[in-house]
Amino acid sequence: MEWLQQLINGISLGSIYALIALGYTMVYGIIKLINFAHGDVFMVGSFIGFYSITVFGLGFFPALILSMAACALFGVIIERIAYKRLRNATRIAALITAIGVSLLIEYGVIYIRGAQPEAYPDVFSNRSFDIFGAQISIQSILILSVSVVLMILLQFIVHKTKTGKAMRAVSHDTEAAKLMGINVDNTISATFAIGSALAGAAGVIFGVYYTKIDPLMGVIPGVKAFVAAVLGGIGIIPGAMVGGLVLGVVETIVSALGFSLWRDAAAFIILILILIFRPAGIFGKNTREKV
Amino acid sequence: MKLKKFASLFLATSLLTGILAGCSGGEEGSSSDGGDTIKIGANLELSGAVASYGSSEADAIELAVEEINADGGIDGKQIELIKVDNKSDAAEATSAAIKLVSQDKVTAIIGAATSGNSVAQVQIATDNKTPMISPSGTSTTVTVAENGKVNPFTFRTAFIDPFQGTVAANFAANELKVKNAAVFADNASDYAKGLAESFIKDFEAAGGTIVAEESYVAKDTDFRSTLTRIKASNPEFIFIPGYYEEVGLIVKQARELGITVPLMGADGWDSPTIVDLAGADALNNTFIITAYSAEDPDGKAKAFADKFTEKYGEAPNSFHALGYDTVYLLKDAIERAGSLDGTKIKEAIEATDNLELVTGLYSVDEFHHPIKSATIIEFVNGEQVFNTKVNP
C-alpha cells in the first residue's frame, strides 16, 4: 500500500505547514502584515521544547504547553517592539522590518548557542502499526491528533469567545471596532499570541517528528507555510489549514512520482499559479471570514 | 658547502674502500646533498583550523620514523625528519614546501593532511622533482591537475572519495551477497554524486541490479515520501552516500517506514551526531567505510595500534594510521629505487604493488590514486564495530 503510506506522509507534513500557516494568516488578516519572523518563532518554539525536554526533563505535553506559552509571549514582545509603532507606516516598511526581525532572531539564536544542529530526544516509542501495509508510527498519530485538537481549539476561540469576536471585528474594520470600544492594541497582541503559540506547537511537533533542529530550520517551513496561507486564501483560517494539508500532500506526491528534487519547486510553482489565476486563494470568494 | 662536499667525498671513498663497515654511505641524489641520513620533510597542519589532522599525522609519522631508525634505517641510513608547520593555510603550505626542498634539501615530502594544502605544494614538488605523498588528501585534484594530467611527483595514501563507492559495491555483492540495491544520494554534493556513480557502475559490473535511484538535497528534513517509493521497489540493500546530518534522519525515517534491509554509507556518516539523530536502534544493520579501525585484528594493524597506544596513551584513528603508512610507503619505494634520486623514487612508488600496510594492501593506479583495502564498520547499538576488511 504505497499510496496509503504516501498519503499519511503527506498529511503529517501538511499538518505542520498548516499549524505555521495559521499564524501567518491570522496576523495578515488583522494587520495586513506578512510576518516573516513567524518561521523563526517556530524555530524558537522548537528549541524551547528541546531544552525543556533535555534540561528540565519534562514530558512531551508539558514541553508543548511551555513552548506554546513562551512563544505566545515572544510573539507579543515582537509585535510590541517591532511592529506596533509601524502600524500607520507604509506596508513595505513593516514588511522590511519583519525580514529584519527574522534575521535578528535567527542570528541571535546562533550567537547564543551556535549553529550546530540538535537531535530531539525520543519522547514516544518508535513502535509503528501496520495498517493495510502502511506503517503508521505512534508519533505520527499523536502529532496528527495534537494538530487537529489545536485547530479545533482555534476555531472555538475565534468563534465562541469574546477575544475571538474582537479579533474578527478588528480584522473586518479596525476603525469601526475602535469606535465600538474594542481595545485594538490588545486584540492585535492576542492575535500575535495565538499565532505564535501555534508556531511554537508546530516547532515541538516538528522536532519530535523530524528529529533534527537548528537555528535556520524555520526558513523553509516558514516560506512553505506562507505558500500554504496564500493557497488557502491569506487571512482565512480554514484556508490556511486546507492550504497546508494540500501543500504537504502535493509535495509528497511529487516525491512519490520520483521527482524528489522538484519538491520545493512544486511548492513555489503552486504559489505562482495561485497568484496568477486565483490571487484570493481557494477560499477567497465564498467565505469572507477573516480574523 | 665545502665542508659538506668534503664530507660526502670522504663518505663515498670510505664506502668504496669498505673501511667503515656498518656505517652509512653517501650517495648523490638530485634532491639530496648526500650524507649519512635521508631527509624527509613533513609539511603538516600543526596549528590552525585543521591542526588535529596534521598533528595526529605528525605523531604517527614520528613513531614510524623512530621504528625504522631503531631497525637500522633505510638501506642502513637513518631518517632525519624535518617537520614544518603550514598553519592550515595554503600559502604557508607553499612556502613550507619551498623551504623543505631548497633549504633542507629533503628527499621527499610527506603532507599535507588536507587536499587544499596538498594542492598548494604540487608545483614545488613537480619543479624540484621531489616526490610528495599526502597521507589524507582525498580530493582528486591532489594528484590529477585540472586539465586531466597526472601530477607526476604527487601521491596519496588515503583512497579517493569515489573509491568508496567501489568498496561499497564489492561489499554488497560479495559479503552481503545482495542481488539488487537502491541508491539514495545527496544531489547537492559532488562527493555523494561521485560515490553513487562508482557504486552503480561497480555493483552492476558485479552482476547486481539497481532497482531505484533517488536523490535528495542537503538540508531536507522530510525523506519519507522518497523512502516509501524506494521501499516499493523492494531493494535488498540501500546505498546512501551523504553527510551525517541528513543521513541520520534518513536512517531513522527509513526504519520507521519498515525498511529493515542493510543501509550503507561512506565516511560522510562518521560522526557521533548520527547516533543522536537516527537513534541507536535504527542504526543497527548499517555499515560505513573507513580507511582504518583501531579494532582491526589483522597482525600489522594490531601491532601498530598497540605500539601507538603505548607511546601516546590513546587508540589511533585514521589520520594516525595514514600518517604511519605514508612513511612505510616511502621507505618501501626508496628501498626498491635503490637511490635517493627523486625520479627513481617516483617510479618506485608508481610500481608499488600490494604493499602490506596498516590500512591494508596498497597499489597505485595510473592517476596516482591508491587501489587499496578499506575497512567496513558496522553500527551495533550505536557503537562502531569492526566488521571486515575488503581487499581490492
Interface residues (C-beta under 8 A of the other chain):
Chain A: E2 Q5 Q6 N9 G10 S12 L13 P117 A119 D122 N126 S128 D130 Q135 S137 Q139 Y210 T211 K212 M217 I220 E251 T252 I253 S255 A256 G258 S260 L261 D264
Chain B: N187 E214 S215 Y216 V217 K219 T221 D222 R224 S225 T226 T228 R229 K231 A232 E245 G248 L249 K252 R255 E256 L257 G258 T273 D276 L277 A278 G279 D281 A282
